[in-house]
Amino acid sequence: MNTFSNAFRAEVVRMARKELKPELQGMRKAITGHRSEIAALKRKALALLNPL
């Protein structure tokens, strides 16, 4: 029975990953955009604090 439970668990994990993959890709793209925006804002804040 242990073999069956391992195979069943592996299949459930595979199916869950398959379902979540598109959703996670969208979130990763959003996170990348947010990080870029934060970096740009930090550069702008530093430029305002230290005008040359």
Rosetta blueprint (number, residue, H / E / L):
1 M L
2 N H
3 T H
4 F H
5 S H
6 N H
7 A H
8 F H
9 R H
10 A H
11 E H
12 V H
13 V H
14 R H
15 M H
16 A H
17 R H
18 K H
19 E H
20 L H
21 K H
22 P H
23 E H
24 L H
25 Q H
26 G H
27 M H
28 R H
29 K H
30 A H
31 I H
32 T H
33 G H
34 H H
35 R H
36 S H
37 E H
38 I H
39 A H
40 A H
41 L H
42 K H
43 R H
44 K H
45 A H
46 L H
47 A H
48 L H
49 L H
50 N L
51 P L
52 L L
